[in-house]
């Protein structure tokens, strides 16, 4: 049996009344809901919307904790992901270029370099979006940098 439900809204001296009709195999059943019930239902629906909105704001993109060795060993596996890693900041002046490394083989370019310029020679923890391209290498679009050992 197919049941169709239709909501109707009517004005009355007491305010807005909402009625629900359901059509089944045995006729029409009509139930009128008074203004107080409508207010309660509206409050519950509003609360549910707030909870859903708050939960969607809390859902942040995952950050993978990885080592430079992992990024160097399987860069395609992390391409496009947000990562957190650590190493020592190194730089060259011409052309200006900044990176972190644990060994010369395990390097990660940092963009923008100006964000780590004050940390050259220091161990840092960095977080950002990792990208890899066979000809361009490994790069991190920096979102945050802190000295290693700091919270």
PyMOL commands that set and color helices and strands:
alter all, ss='L'
color gray80, all
select helices_A, chain A and resi 35-58+68-73+75-78+113-115+117-119
alter helices_A, ss='H'
color red, helices_A
select strands_A, chain A and resi 4-12+15-24+27-33+63-65+82-92+97-103+106-111+123-133+137-147
alter strands_A, ss='S'
color yellow, strands_A
deselect
rebuild
show_as cartoon
